[in-house]
Structures are given as C-alpha cells and as structure tokens.
Amino acid sequence: MSRFTPESVERVKDSADIVEIVSAYTELRRAGERYVGLCPFHDERTPSFSVDSREKLYYCFGCEAGGDVFRFVQEKEGLGFPEAVEALADRYGVEVERDSEDPRAEEARKRRARLGDVLERTAQFYAQYLWDSAEARKAREYLAGREFGEEVLREFGVGYAPSAWDQVLTRGQRAGYSVAELQAAGLVQKGQKGGHYDRFRARIVFPVRDARGRVQGFGARALRPETKPKYLNSPEGELYKKSATLYGIDRARGPIAKAQRAVVVEGYTDVLAAHQAEIREAVAVMGTAITPEQLQQLSRYTEEVVLALDADRAGRAAMLRAQRVAGSKKLRLRVASMPAGEDPADMLAGGDGERVRRLIAEAVELPEFHVRVALDEADLASPAGRDRALDEVVPVLAAMGESISRDELARVVADRLNADPDLVMRRLRGQAESGGRTRRPAAAAEPDGGGNAAPAPARPLSARERRERALLSMCIASPAEGREFLERLTPEYLSGPVTVKARDWLTEHLAEPLAGLPRDDEELVSLVTALKVRAEREPGGREAMELNFLQLEQAVLEGRIHAAERQGGDPPVDLQRRRNELAERIKHWEGAGAGTARN
Ligand SMILES: [Zn+2]
C-alpha cells in the first residue's frame, strides 16, 4: 500500500470536522474551548469524553481512549490508517496524493475504484429509472402498495432495472468501461451463445453499500410473480461478498452506535420498513444465518445485537454458531421472536411499529431462547423424548459458562422435563469435562471473522500504566520540569515498549508533541495524542511529578523484590533499604499535598 504524502494527510485533517464525526456516535455539548459527552468507547453515565475541535483530538478520562480524528475513524469504523484518511478525504472532498506506489498495488486500487464508480453510476441510473420511466410504473405502485414512502426509498437509493437486455451494458460501454469490467462489477453476464447482457432486468433493485456508503453490489426483486428467482443478488466478486454484507449498514451505523444496539432483520424491505418506522438501527443479513464477518462488523458499533430473524430449525443452528463467535467479540445476542407467518416489513408498514418495537424490547438472550424452543418442541410424554430434549439443551447451557442465568435456566429445564435438577447439573459438568466448550475458550477457538483487522477493544489500564501516563502528560504540561523527569524515566521505569517510545518521542518533541508523529506507528500516535489532551487538564508541577515518579520507582522496586523472593531467599538488603526510604519520601510528598495519578 502506498502512503499518502504528509501534506495530503494534513490537508485532510484540516478539513475534517471532528465534532461532526464524533456526533454520529454520541451527543456532544460545548464546554468552554472543548466539547464533552458520554464516551462512545465505554459505558458511562456521566460524561468524561472530551473533544478538542481545533486540534482535532479526543480523549476519555474514564477509559483513556484517545487520539486524533483519524484514530477516531479507525477505531469506530474498524479501518486502517490509510483507509481512514481515504474515508475522510472522500467525505470532505479533499484530493489526496500518494507517494510513488508499487505499480501492481496501484493497478489493483485503480481497478477497484473503477468498479466502484461504475456500480455507483448504475445505482443512480436505476434510481432515476424507478422515478422517471413509464416502464417502472408497476414497480412504483408495488412499493407504494407496501406503504413505502418516497423518502425512505430515495434515502436507500432503491431503483428499477429496465427490462431491456442491454441498457446497463451499452451505457457502461459508452461511459468508457470495458465489458470485462462490467462483468467483474456483476452488472452484466455472458450469454450462452457468447455476447453479454444485463444481469438485472425488470426488477426492483436495492443497492448494497458498505459502511462507508460505497456500492458493492445489488439485490434485486422480481416484479412479476412468475419470474424466478424472486430475489437475485450480485454474484460474489471482487467487491460483493454476501457473507460480509450488512444491508443498510451505511445508514444504520450511527443509530446503532447511539442506541447501543443493532437489530438484524432478514431482507431489504424489512430494513426499509424498520427505518421508516424510526427503528434506524436495523440492518439485514442476506438470508437467515448471521455470519462471523457480519458480527465482527457490528461489534465495532455496539455490544448488543437483536436478531429479528425467522427462527426455524436451520436458523437456530446458525444462531448457535453465532453465539460462539459472539462470545469472542463480547457481543450479547438476543432473539426477538417474530410471530410465525408474519412479515416484519408488513407489520411495520401496516402501522404496527409499536408491536415490533415491543418484540425487540422483549428479546430474550439467545441461549434462553434456544432452550425454550427445544423444550416447546420436545416430546415430553415419553422418557426417550425427554432424554432427547436434554441432549439438545445441555450443550447450550454449557456454552453459557457458569452463571446465575445458566443455573436458573437449568432449573427450568429440570422442571419442564420432570427431571432431578442434580441430573441436569451432572450432565452439565460432564459436558464441561468431556471437552464441552465453555463460553470463553470456545470463543477463542473460533477462527476470527476475517475482514479488516478491527482494533482490539480498550483494555483497562493497570495502576502503574495510569501513573506513567499521568507523569508523561505532566511532562508536556510543565515542560521545564518535564525535561528533567523525561531524563530520569529510564526504560526500566516504563511498563512497555510503546511507553518507552512515547518517552523518547517527548524527549525530542516536548514543545510540539503532535507535529510530525510517524503515522505508521498507530500505537505511538494514539498514546502521544492521548497524553497531549490529558496534559491540558493535568495540574502538573514539581510536587505531583515527584510523587508520581517515586511511586513508579516503588513499583519497579516491588517487582525486583518479588523476583528475589520467588527465587527463594530474602531480597537483598539494599533493596529493602531502598523500599523503606521510598515509602518515607512518598509520605513526605503526599503530606505536601501533591496530587497523584487520577484513578
Ligand atoms: Zn471512555
């Protein structure tokens, strides 16, 4: 991947409006020079998230998430740095230049861009055709008959593919695209006698976009009942991958992050109906099974996913697989049981939004749902039937891991099967011992959903890490003392290579720590920007710095003493003496009223 020139990156940064970007995820209000709100990276009741609109930085005093506008987009949208730059450049209409590029990579990138362009043009053509052509009158009537308003149809760019065989083919060629490109974009296909023709004809088309709103392909519904198949999608290709696609994610991701919940429905029209009914956190999977890739994507925006899918037996097996993946993403999966034989889109469009909202609110945890359905379907009259039911629910219970909700559910099972509760518990333990997977290890064993490398969720910082970060930000806040302390902070005092790098960076760039940060080192960029934002709130000053430094030294010393003790034998006398001395000095500085690291 070639790199953007530093000037390009700066131009993008200058144009980006960080307040607008963050506001898609949390409500911000102005507080003096900065904006504050509830942190979009951790759960909280009182705002500790702060945004500096001038420097384009954010920082959370609760979970210490922090960085610049690029970092925010990377974290929230699961993008790498170059993609984040590209996304913001697109959004704010900034031209970016790249350093000289590896020719093969450049070609591949240009090709993807061309395929994306022709898909976007075609989407616009279809949408215009829906509203303007006489041929699409039936489609307009059909959509109106299903109670879809023009607003939601236009918002999602719903269109109509003409019945002619070559509209997209000839328009595409006229616009300078080769037949091979049109085919790679999934817009035309090869005929049996050679030649090519439009893939989508006489169908209502739904452009499928990625999270950034780029068209990846189409889903198309036949208008005439005799046309088969009823739904035709873009073929799997360079851009369209069914298993990774979430229809509506470009419109829903902001609302999902805000509501801290995603609602997964089955089809295109369910998404339209849900959004029209103000359930804006709705997306659709293409089918009844949700895939690891899709869960991975959703986990960037929320920890709770409500499945409002058809829960037949096949769907349930898929949900159980999803549960195992979800465990590794810290996702809570719940199931809203849609009444059998009723289409959520019709319920919503028919003005029954309240009922659907209630079903979503009453969604039960996935394992509980599964157990209840298994019990409902079991043949409870015969011992063999009850055994079969027990066989089915034990792995589900085991997958929940030890918890109160599991034990409660186990009691329900025993009760319904008319079995001894001890038997259920014994079977559960047996499952655990025979390699039955408890929730965490199962999750770890599940292959990652692939796709983009999503940033790891914020790990809570140790007391020592908080302390060293506090001291480093104080160095920025009080540069005169800062220089001295940076010198004293040898690597031994610091808990990891990133902090050591940050210390080295600050030693050289204390006056302007953000200028010229090496962009390819994400950890360093993130840490230094966090320190800089924090510095503005740190009182700093010699006393506080001295105290923090002594406490860090104490931590180092304790580590050495422990190590000596682990090897058997008493810690060396000089270490013990130093420990006592430090304790005295810390007491002295605390007595002097120095503030210590915020905890
Ligand atoms: Zn936070």
Boltz pocket constraint, residues with backbone or C-beta under 6 A from the ligand:
constraints:
  - pocket:
      binder: B
      contacts: [[A, 39], [A, 40], [A, 41], [A, 42], [A, 49], [A, 60], [A, 61], [A, 62], [A, 63], [A, 64], [A, 65]]
      max_distance: 6.0
